[in-house]
């Protein structure tokens, strides 16, 4: 099968032929129909986060089940599915305490003495984030996908697999925004726009969207923002504090920079919560004023939107079909696998929301 392979940090992905194994116990073979080009993949391409190489990248996808292995109970051939990197075992401490997105059990991966799921000319290739979805097929644990209704378009379903679940989940599940509360979202890529959309669905009274690009203003408001701040033209912390007369109750950092994490904390009112949603590069730290914590301010991480994806993703599909989840405007371009490097180049400009690879 054709796949986009990262062979060296800082180099373009290569479209190559790789081999995929047959499904074993608790495994599902999926024909990939769509895969979103997510900023998290770029972090690994640029070496900001490490991963064994060579590897097939991609982790935001949807497709059709082609075959299942023994003991698979959750899906069957012909099912339309969304994949999720938050593969869960179902019985560890995190899974049993409603924190499935934090599960790191090795049970969802093949053992070292077993054949690799992906190989190339007989050599094993490490699977990327339990998925490796920049490929024509995926072989995953059954707890890394969920069946959805068949009238959901694949290119929009794929977005739910990471960016949408991460952004909406951070608002509704991690920070638990309540009707009437104030929200600020820093960074308006796919995750940030989803956080804006999630805040609107949650009934937030004021939703302040913040981005370096002034062109994101209309897009942010289409997703539910009540206000927009261009961070290239004004100090976002000072502006938010002035606009809200004291700060917001919830802020969401969706960029992955220490500076914007500090800004997210700085724009809180007393008792407010800052949520770090973006992937801050390995080895970087932030600096926060200790006195601010005396006012009850908090800062916390949000891993994949604190999802319970087998339940949450079908619900998000229903929200889209009901017109509540704004996915149509998030798809900036539909591309072929061979155009994946162009999509990453466009991503760096900050002018687009999401490119989606569509497989024939």
C-alpha positions, -999 to +999 in steps of 0.1 A: +000+000+000+010+036-005+020+056+026+036+089+036+068+081+054+090+103+076+126+091+072+145+120+086+136+150+109+132+182+089+128+164+056+097+161+034+076+129+037+082+103+011+054+085-007+065+048-005+052+013-006+048-004+028+032-037+039+005-041+065-002-074+084-034-092+088-055-084+118-048-105+149-068-108+181-086-075+190-074-059+158-092-041+130-080-036+094-094-003+080-095+011+045-086+048+050-110+071+033-098+105+048-070+118+070-067+153+083-033+170+082-028+180+118-003+204+133+008+177+158+023+158+128+044+188+120+058+188+155+073+154+148+085+163+113+104+193+128+118+172+157+100+192+184+087+159+197+107+126+192+095+094+175+114+064+161+120+066+124+112+058+097+075+059+104+042+065+086+027+096+101-010+106+104-034+103+133-067+120+124-087+097+102-119+079+091-125+049+070-143+016+064-136-017+083-123-043+058-116-072+082-114-080+119-094-104+140-105-128+167-125-116+197-133-082+181-167-071+194-169-034+188-169-032+150-175-054+120-166-054+083-184-027+064-187-003+094-178+033+089-154+043+117-135+072+131-100+064+146-085+078+177-049+079+190-063+075+225-063+037+223-075+023+257-072-010+275-105-007+294-094-020+328-064+001+341-068+028+368-073+056+342-099+036+322-118+027+353-119+062+367-134+079+335-100+091+323-096+068+292-076+094+273-047+090+298-044+052+293-009+042+282-013+004+286+010-016+262-019-041+257-032-021+227+001-025+208+017-057+196+044-072+217+081-070+207+082-107+198+052-104+175+052-094+138+050-056+134+017-042+121+036-022+094+067-034+076+088-024+046+107-050+027+107-072+058+118-045+083+095-034+111+082+002+111+070+017+144+033+026+143+027+064+148+003+073+177-014+039+174-026+047+139-003+057+111-031+070+090-012+087+061-017+054+043-042+035+023-049+011+051-046+011+089-043-019+113-053-008+148-065-022+181-103-023+183-101+002+211-086+028+187-117+032+165-155+036+169-183+029+145-204+059+133-235+064+112-230+059+075-245+091+063-216+111+078-191+123+052-156+108+057-137+140+052-155+157+080-156+126+102-118+124+101-115+158+117-134+146+147-107+120+152-083+145+167-087+182+162-124+185+169-124+161+198-094+179+213-109+213+210-146+206+219-135+182+246-112+207+262-141+230+266-169+207+276-151+178+293-118+192+307-128+227+318-165+221+319-176+255+306-211+264+318-238+286+302-230+323+305-193+320+314-166+339+295-140+321+273-108+330+255-092+308+228-057+314+217-048+300+182-074+294+155-062+263+137-084+232+137-082+227+174-088+263+183-118+267+160-132+236+176-127+251+210-146+282+199-174+260+185-174+239+217-178+270+238-207+281+217-224+247+221-218+249+258-236+282+260-206+305+269-218+341+272-187+356+256-161+339+234-130+358+226-110+343+197-073+353+194-049+347+165-019+363+148-037+364+115-064+391+110-079+370+083-091+345+109-117+370+123-146+361+100-139+324+104-138+326+141-171+343+142-186+317+119-177+291+145-193+311+174-168+337+186-183+370+198-151+389+197-117+387+178-083+400+188-054+401+163-024+393+186-001+408+160-017+442+165-026+443+202-014+428+235-040+399+239-037+398+277-042+435+282-070+436+257-089+407+272-086+421+307-100+454+295-128+439+274-140+417+303-132+441+331-111+416+349-105+385+328-122+354+316-133+323+335-118+298+310-089+302+286-076+277+260-041+277+246-042+259+213-008+268+198+018+250+219+041+279+228+053+288+263+045+325+256+009+317+247+005+294+277+016+323+299-008+346+281-036+321+287-029+322+325-025+360+325-059+367+310-078+348+338-101+364+363-100+354+399-109+317+401-104+312+364-089+281+347-063+281+319-062+250+297-030+241+279-043+222+248-014+228+224+018+206+223+046+226+240+079+214+226+098+189+247+122+206+272+105+240+273+091+255+305+068+284+313+071+311+340+040+321+360+037+347+388+032+328+421+010+355+436-016+349+409-024+315+424-036+332+456-066+344+436-077+309+429-064+308+393-055+274+379-036+261+349-041+225+337-034+203+307-060+187+284-050+155+267-071+149+236-100+167+251-103+143+281-123+122+257-143+090+262-142+087+224-165+056+219-193+077+234-182+113+225-173+109+188-207+095+177-223+123+196-202+148+178-212+132+145-249+137+155-241+174+164-226+179+129-256+163+112-279+185+133-260+216+122-245+224+156-209+214+149-193+235+122-171+212+102-178+223+066-159+256+070-130+238+087-120+219+056-098+244+037-086+219+010-091+183-001-059+168-014-043+136-025-017+117-005+010+129-028+002+166-019+008+161+019+040+181+020+023+210+003-004+209+030+023+212+057+038+242+039+004+259+038-001+251+075+030+271+084+015+302+068-013+302+094-039+310+068-058+278+066-078+257+091-074+221+078-063+202+047-078+167+044-063+139+024-090+121+005-083+085-006-100+070-037 
